[in-house]
Amino acid sequence: MNPEWFSAKELIGFTGLPSSPQGIHSMARRQKWVRRRRFGVQGRGVEYHIDSLPIKTNSNLVLNEPSVEYFYSNNQDPLLIWIESYKQLDERERQKMITFIVRNGMIEVINRLGASNEFIY
């Protein structure tokens, strides 16, 4: 599951970003990143939405995410993982996910049918 919100400390060390929390906050203000208050933190802790971050940083965050194999090693049912992940999405994100899965699923079916030269009527 992809996290969407990151604190300044979590963003330190990524390509194209400053090397201190103060630098990250400053860059975020200049570039008007989407932010929210961090839950469970006293003071003025904020975190930034992944879609606000520079493209290079965004793709590096995705590449650094642990693989799905982690879930399998804990003997969790993949269907339950998908259901729980789906529940955490808002309605717009759910619609995007369904569209993506249906479109890419159909494209893959068409590709496989074309590769095997078999057609089902």
N, C-alpha and C positions, 0 to 999 in steps of 0.2 A: 504494500500500500504506500503510495506516495504521500509524504507529508507536504502540506501546502504552505505552512507558515514556519519561518525560521528567525531565530534571534540573531542579533549582531554577532554574538560569540560563535554561533554555528556557521556563520558565513566567512569568518576569518580564514585566510589561506586559499581561497578560491581565485582562479585567474580573473584578473580585471577588477578585483575588489581591494579596498584598503586593508592594511594589516592590523588594524586596531578597531575595537568597537566604536570609538568616537569617530573614526574615519568612515566607518560603514553608516553610522547615523547621519553624518554630514552629507554623504553621497545620496542617501535615501531622501533627505530633505530637498537637495538640489534637483534630483530627478523625479521627485514626487511619487515615490513608491507607495503602494497601498500598504497600510499598516493597521495593526490593532493592538490593544493592550494585551499583554501576556496574562493568562489565567494562572492564579495561584502564586503570583509574584507581587511582593510589596513594592511600592515606589512607582517609578514611571517606566517599568519594563515594557518594551514593545517588541513585536515580531512583524516580519515583512512577508507579504504574499509572493509565492514563487513566480507568478505571472508578471510581477513588477520588476524583477531582477533582470540584469543584462542577460542576453541570450546565451552567451558563453557560460555564465554562471549557472543558468537554468539547466543547460544540458549536462554540465559537470555534476550538478546535484542529482540528476536522474541516473547518471552513470555510476555514482557512488552508492546508490541504494542497494541494500542487501537483496540477494536473489530470492525467488520464491522457494527455493530448496529449503530455506530456513523453516518455512511452515511445514513442509513435509517431514523434516527431521523431528518435529514435535508431534508427529502422528495426528495431525489435524486434517480433517476432511476438506479437500479443496473446495467442494461446493459450499461448505459453511464459511470458508474464508471469503469466497465471492459474495455470498449473501451479506455477511457483516460489512464488507467493503462497500457494497452497493447501498446499504442502509446509511452509511456515513456521507453519501453524496447529497448535494441539494438537487432540486428538480432539474435545473439547467444542466448540471453535470451528468445526471442520470440519462437525460435525453441525448447528450453528446455520446455517452458510452454506448447506448443502445444503437444509435446510428452508426457508430464506428464498427461495432461488432457485426451488425447485419451487413453493412457495405463490404467490409473486408472478408466476411464469411462467404458472401455471394461471389466476390471476385475470385477467391480461392477455389470455389466449386467450379466456376467457369474455366479457370486455368487448368485444373485437373482434368476436366472433361476435354478441353482442347488438346492437352498433352497426350491423352490416351486415345484420341480420335474416336471416342465412344460418345454416343448421344442417347439420352434416355428420353423417350416420348411418353 
